[in-house]
Amino acid sequence: VQLVESGGGLVQPGGSLKLSCTGSGFTLSRYGMSWHRQVPGKERELVAAITGGLADADTDYLDSVKGRFTVSRDNNKKTAYLQMNSLKPSDTAVYYCNAKWLANNYWGQGTQVTVSS
């Protein structure tokens, strides 16, 4: 089982990045997918989530990213995405992907996002 994130990097304030999270070794379509972020000295926080399964996906967002971030998924590509627009320095963190279904809970290795001029 593996989750691999990509797409992080350095961006100026107001810029955009799109993170990807690709899963292998499990049936990603069943899983709720979520993005979390962490900065040194602080707890990891949930940024965005999208439900799994056959029903239309529901999404949820941290208040501070609503209207700027969009979570989505492509089950055929076994990939979840986080589109981040209007980035702020306060969005700087390591971003982690999570896949969860029943008792199964998987994390990616994280990707650094730095918003700075």
Contacts in CASP RR format, 6 or more apart in sequence:
PFRMAT RR
TARGET T0000
AUTHOR 0000-0000-0000
METHOD contacts of the structure
MODEL  1
VQLVESGGGLVQPGGSLKLSCTGSGFTLSRYGMSWHRQVPGKERELVAAI
TGGLADADTDYLDSVKGRFTVSRDNNKKTAYLQMNSLKPSDTAVYYCNAK
WLANNYWGQGTQVTVSS
1 23 0 8 1.000
1 24 0 8 1.000
1 25 0 8 1.000
1 26 0 8 1.000
1 106 0 8 1.000
2 23 0 8 1.000
2 24 0 8 1.000
2 25 0 8 1.000
2 108 0 8 1.000
3 21 0 8 1.000
3 22 0 8 1.000
3 23 0 8 1.000
3 97 0 8 1.000
3 98 0 8 1.000
3 99 0 8 1.000
3 106 0 8 1.000
3 107 0 8 1.000
3 108 0 8 1.000
3 109 0 8 1.000
4 21 0 8 1.000
4 22 0 8 1.000
4 23 0 8 1.000
4 24 0 8 1.000
4 108 0 8 1.000
4 109 0 8 1.000
5 19 0 8 1.000
5 20 0 8 1.000
5 21 0 8 1.000
5 95 0 8 1.000
5 96 0 8 1.000
5 97 0 8 1.000
5 108 0 8 1.000
5 109 0 8 1.000
5 110 0 8 1.000
5 111 0 8 1.000
6 19 0 8 1.000
6 20 0 8 1.000
6 22 0 8 1.000
6 111 0 8 1.000
7 17 0 8 1.000
7 18 0 8 1.000
7 19 0 8 1.000
7 20 0 8 1.000
7 111 0 8 1.000
8 17 0 8 1.000
8 19 0 8 1.000
8 95 0 8 1.000
8 111 0 8 1.000
8 112 0 8 1.000
8 113 0 8 1.000
9 17 0 8 1.000
9 111 0 8 1.000
9 112 0 8 1.000
9 113 0 8 1.000
9 114 0 8 1.000
10 114 0 8 1.000
10 116 0 8 1.000
11 17 0 8 1.000
11 87 0 8 1.000
11 113 0 8 1.000
11 114 0 8 1.000
11 115 0 8 1.000
12 115 0 8 1.000
12 116 0 8 1.000
12 117 0 8 1.000
13 87 0 8 1.000
13 88 0 8 1.000
13 89 0 8 1.000
13 115 0 8 1.000
13 116 0 8 1.000
13 117 0 8 1.000
14 85 0 8 1.000
14 86 0 8 1.000
14 87 0 8 1.000
14 88 0 8 1.000
14 115 0 8 1.000
15 85 0 8 1.000
15 86 0 8 1.000
15 87 0 8 1.000
15 115 0 8 1.000
16 83 0 8 1.000
16 84 0 8 1.000
16 85 0 8 1.000
16 86 0 8 1.000
16 87 0 8 1.000
17 84 0 8 1.000
17 87 0 8 1.000
17 113 0 8 1.000
18 81 0 8 1.000
18 82 0 8 1.000
18 83 0 8 1.000
18 84 0 8 1.000
19 35 0 8 1.000
19 81 0 8 1.000
19 82 0 8 1.000
19 84 0 8 1.000
19 95 0 8 1.000
19 97 0 8 1.000
19 111 0 8 1.000
19 113 0 8 1.000
20 79 0 8 1.000
20 80 0 8 1.000
20 81 0 8 1.000
21 33 0 8 1.000
21 35 0 8 1.000
21 79 0 8 1.000
21 80 0 8 1.000
21 81 0 8 1.000
21 82 0 8 1.000
21 97 0 8 1.000
21 99 0 8 1.000
21 108 0 8 1.000
22 77 0 8 1.000
22 78 0 8 1.000
22 79 0 8 1.000
23 78 0 8 1.000
23 79 0 8 1.000
23 99 0 8 1.000
24 78 0 8 1.000
26 99 0 8 1.000
26 104 0 8 1.000
26 106 0 8 1.000
28 73 0 8 1.000
28 75 0 8 1.000
28 78 0 8 1.000
28 79 0 8 1.000
28 80 0 8 1.000
28 99 0 8 1.000
29 52 0 8 1.000
29 53 0 8 1.000
29 75 0 8 1.000
30 52 0 8 1.000
30 53 0 8 1.000
30 101 0 8 1.000
31 52 0 8 1.000
31 99 0 8 1.000
31 100 0 8 1.000
31 101 0 8 1.000
31 104 0 8 1.000
31 106 0 8 1.000
32 49 0 8 1.000
32 50 0 8 1.000
32 51 0 8 1.000
32 52 0 8 1.000
32 53 0 8 1.000
32 99 0 8 1.000
32 100 0 8 1.000
32 101 0 8 1.000
33 49 0 8 1.000
33 50 0 8 1.000
33 52 0 8 1.000
33 71 0 8 1.000
33 73 0 8 1.000
33 80 0 8 1.000
33 97 0 8 1.000
33 98 0 8 1.000
33 99 0 8 1.000
34 46 0 8 1.000
34 47 0 8 1.000
34 48 0 8 1.000
34 49 0 8 1.000
34 50 0 8 1.000
34 71 0 8 1.000
34 97 0 8 1.000
34 98 0 8 1.000
34 100 0 8 1.000
35 46 0 8 1.000
35 47 0 8 1.000
35 48 0 8 1.000
35 49 0 8 1.000
35 71 0 8 1.000
35 80 0 8 1.000
35 82 0 8 1.000
35 95 0 8 1.000
35 96 0 8 1.000
35 97 0 8 1.000
35 98 0 8 1.000
36 44 0 8 1.000
36 45 0 8 1.000
36 46 0 8 1.000
36 47 0 8 1.000
36 95 0 8 1.000
36 96 0 8 1.000
36 97 0 8 1.000
36 98 0 8 1.000
37 44 0 8 1.000
37 45 0 8 1.000
37 47 0 8 1.000
37 91 0 8 1.000
37 93 0 8 1.000
37 94 0 8 1.000
37 95 0 8 1.000
37 96 0 8 1.000
37 113 0 8 1.000
38 44 0 8 1.000
38 45 0 8 1.000
38 93 0 8 1.000
38 94 0 8 1.000
38 96 0 8 1.000
39 92 0 8 1.000
39 93 0 8 1.000
39 94 0 8 1.000
44 96 0 8 1.000
45 62 0 8 1.000
46 62 0 8 1.000
47 61 0 8 1.000
47 62 0 8 1.000
47 65 0 8 1.000
47 69 0 8 1.000
47 82 0 8 1.000
47 95 0 8 1.000
48 59 0 8 1.000
48 60 0 8 1.000
48 61 0 8 1.000
48 62 0 8 1.000
48 65 0 8 1.000
48 69 0 8 1.000
48 70 0 8 1.000
48 71 0 8 1.000
48 82 0 8 1.000
49 59 0 8 1.000
49 60 0 8 1.000
49 61 0 8 1.000
49 71 0 8 1.000
50 57 0 8 1.000
50 58 0 8 1.000
50 59 0 8 1.000
50 71 0 8 1.000
50 72 0 8 1.000
50 73 0 8 1.000
50 80 0 8 1.000
51 57 0 8 1.000
51 58 0 8 1.000
51 59 0 8 1.000
52 73 0 8 1.000
52 101 0 8 1.000
57 73 0 8 1.000
59 70 0 8 1.000
59 71 0 8 1.000
61 67 0 8 1.000
61 69 0 8 1.000
61 71 0 8 1.000
64 90 0 8 1.000
65 84 0 8 1.000
65 91 0 8 1.000
68 84 0 8 1.000
68 85 0 8 1.000
68 86 0 8 1.000
68 87 0 8 1.000
69 82 0 8 1.000
69 83 0 8 1.000
69 84 0 8 1.000
69 85 0 8 1.000
70 82 0 8 1.000
70 83 0 8 1.000
70 85 0 8 1.000
71 80 0 8 1.000
71 81 0 8 1.000
71 82 0 8 1.000
71 83 0 8 1.000
72 80 0 8 1.000
72 81 0 8 1.000
72 83 0 8 1.000
73 79 0 8 1.000
73 80 0 8 1.000
73 81 0 8 1.000
74 80 0 8 1.000
74 81 0 8 1.000
80 97 0 8 1.000
80 99 0 8 1.000
82 95 0 8 1.000
84 91 0 8 1.000
84 113 0 8 1.000
87 113 0 8 1.000
87 115 0 8 1.000
88 115 0 8 1.000
89 115 0 8 1.000
89 116 0 8 1.000
90 115 0 8 1.000
91 113 0 8 1.000
91 115 0 8 1.000
92 113 0 8 1.000
92 114 0 8 1.000
92 115 0 8 1.000
92 116 0 8 1.000
93 112 0 8 1.000
93 113 0 8 1.000
94 110 0 8 1.000
94 111 0 8 1.000
94 112 0 8 1.000
94 113 0 8 1.000
95 110 0 8 1.000
95 111 0 8 1.000
95 112 0 8 1.000
95 113 0 8 1.000
96 107 0 8 1.000
96 108 0 8 1.000
96 109 0 8 1.000
96 110 0 8 1.000
97 107 0 8 1.000
97 108 0 8 1.000
97 110 0 8 1.000
98 105 0 8 1.000
98 106 0 8 1.000
98 107 0 8 1.000
98 108 0 8 1.000
99 105 0 8 1.000
99 106 0 8 1.000
100 106 0 8 1.000
END
